[in-house]
Amino acid sequence: MKVCKVFHIVLFGSLLLLITATATQGRVTRADYERADNLRSKVRDLVYKTQIRVRWIEGIPIFWYRNDLRDDCKEFILVDAEKGTREDAFDHKKLAEVLSKASGKEYSAEKLPFDEIEFIKDGYAVEFEVDGIRWMCDLKTYECTRARRAEGAKDRDVEEQADVAWDQIAINRRGGAPYSPSGEERA
């Protein structure tokens, strides 16, 4: 009987310990939040290409994205999903050189000073913002100039550019006929 009583006491104690441990695991403390908040800075230079935000070009199977790389470097990539091709969205070195010349500040191909681009002029140019100044870079001549905007005009979000003739990008950058307005057939 003593063995049974000891067994019940040990069992009861174990269950009590298990319940207490489980109850405290459910509570998130300020220290837990601080550890989670600091995690990004600890793994920033160890993990890359884990978060890619794809920007589809409306009406065609082409999209671009930015890869964040080691030491705050980045690259802009253009993908043709139909053909299965992936390439630089532009010549990063040439763009850095002409932007440096035009702006009077030194930029490198690996650390371009912008995070977003907007394809314009039927895909032959990109616009971007650096230090509050909107720039346009011609992708044929690689000439960068300050972009001209109408007084009071606001920049459009890259995802809201339905009024741009994106089908021309497929023609001009890749060759071949564009998709129909429905996006289902090629012209």
C-alpha positions in Angstrom: 0.0 0.0 0.0 2.9 2.3 0.7 4.2 1.7 -2.8 0.8 2.6 -4.2 0.7 5.8 -2.2 4.2 6.8 -3.2 3.3 6.0 -6.8 0.3 8.3 -6.6 2.3 11.1 -5.0 5.0 10.9 -7.7 2.3 10.7 -10.4 0.4 13.7 -8.9 3.7 15.7 -8.6 4.7 14.9 -12.2 1.3 16.0 -13.5 1.5 19.2 -11.5 4.9 19.9 -12.8 3.8 19.2 -16.4 0.7 21.4 -16.1 2.8 24.3 -14.6 5.5 24.0 -17.4 2.8 23.9 -20.1 1.0 27.0 -18.7 4.2 29.0 -18.5 5.2 28.1 -22.1 2.1 29.8 -23.4 3.1 33.2 -22.0 5.2 35.4 -24.2 7.4 37.8 -22.3 9.0 41.1 -23.3 12.3 39.3 -23.5 10.8 36.9 -26.0 9.8 39.8 -28.2 13.2 41.4 -27.9 15.0 38.2 -28.9 12.6 37.9 -31.9 13.2 41.5 -32.9 17.0 41.1 -32.7 16.9 37.8 -34.8 16.8 39.7 -38.1 20.0 41.6 -37.4 21.7 38.4 -36.3 20.9 36.4 -39.4 20.9 39.3 -41.9 24.4 38.4 -43.3 23.8 34.7 -43.1 20.5 34.1 -45.0 19.7 35.6 -48.4 17.0 35.5 -51.0 14.4 34.3 -48.5 11.9 37.0 -49.2 11.3 38.0 -52.8 8.4 40.3 -53.8 7.5 39.6 -57.4 6.1 42.4 -59.6 4.2 41.0 -62.5 4.1 43.1 -65.7 0.4 43.1 -66.5 -0.8 41.1 -69.5 2.4 39.2 -70.1 4.2 36.4 -68.3 7.2 38.6 -67.3 8.0 39.9 -63.9 10.8 41.5 -62.0 12.1 41.3 -58.5 14.9 42.6 -56.3 17.3 40.2 -54.5 18.8 41.5 -51.3 22.3 40.1 -51.0 25.2 40.1 -48.5 26.6 43.5 -47.2 23.5 45.5 -48.3 24.1 44.6 -52.0 21.1 44.0 -54.3 20.3 43.0 -57.8 17.2 43.5 -60.0 16.1 40.5 -62.0 13.7 40.1 -64.9 12.0 36.7 -65.5 10.1 35.5 -68.5 7.9 32.8 -66.9 6.8 31.4 -70.2 10.3 30.9 -71.6 11.8 30.0 -68.3 14.5 32.6 -68.6 16.0 34.8 -65.9 18.4 37.7 -66.4 19.4 41.1 -65.0 16.6 43.6 -65.5 19.3 46.0 -66.7 23.1 46.4 -66.8 23.7 47.3 -63.1 27.3 48.5 -63.8 26.4 50.8 -66.6 23.4 52.2 -64.7 25.6 52.9 -61.6 28.2 54.6 -63.8 25.8 56.9 -65.6 23.8 57.7 -62.4 27.0 58.6 -60.6 28.0 60.9 -63.5 24.5 62.5 -63.7 24.0 62.9 -59.9 27.6 63.8 -58.9 27.6 61.0 -56.3 29.5 57.8 -56.5 27.4 54.6 -56.8 28.4 51.0 -57.3 26.6 48.3 -59.3 26.1 46.2 -56.2 24.7 48.9 -54.0 22.4 50.9 -56.2 20.7 53.6 -54.1 17.1 52.6 -54.8 14.8 49.7 -54.0 12.0 50.1 -56.6 12.0 50.5 -60.3 9.3 51.3 -62.8 9.5 50.2 -66.4 8.6 53.1 -68.8 8.8 53.9 -72.5 7.7 50.5 -73.6 10.3 48.8 -71.5 13.3 50.7 -72.9 13.7 52.8 -69.7 13.4 52.6 -66.0 12.5 55.2 -63.4 13.5 55.2 -59.8 13.9 57.6 -56.9 17.2 58.6 -55.2 17.3 61.0 -52.3 13.9 62.4 -53.2 14.8 63.0 -56.9 13.1 60.9 -59.6 15.5 59.6 -62.2 14.9 58.1 -65.7 17.5 55.8 -67.3 17.3 54.9 -70.9 18.1 51.2 -71.2 19.3 51.5 -74.9 21.8 54.4 -74.4 22.2 54.2 -70.6 21.7 57.9 -70.3 20.2 59.0 -66.9 18.4 62.2 -66.5 16.0 63.7 -63.9 12.5 62.5 -64.7 10.0 65.2 -65.6 6.7 65.0 -63.7 3.8 67.3 -63.9 3.3 69.7 -61.1 1.6 67.9 -58.2 1.8 64.5 -59.8 2.3 61.6 -57.4 4.4 58.6 -58.1 2.3 55.5 -59.0 2.8 52.3 -57.1 4.5 49.7 -59.3 1.6 47.3 -58.9 -1.0 50.0 -60.1 0.4 50.7 -63.5 -2.4 49.2 -65.6 -2.4 52.2 -67.9 1.2 51.6 -69.2 1.4 49.6 -72.4 3.2 46.6 -70.8 2.6 44.4 -73.8 5.2 46.5 -75.6 7.8 45.4 -73.1 7.4 41.8 -74.4 7.8 43.0 -78.0 10.7 45.4 -77.3 12.8 43.4 -74.8 12.1 39.9 -75.9 10.8 40.0 -79.5 7.6 38.4 -80.6 4.0 39.4 -80.5 2.2 40.7 -77.4 -0.6 39.0 -75.7 -4.2 40.0 -76.4 -5.9 42.4 -73.9 -7.4 39.3 -72.2 -3.9 37.9 -71.8 -4.9 34.6 -73.3 -3.8 34.8 -76.9 -0.8 36.2 -78.8 -1.4 38.6 -81.6 
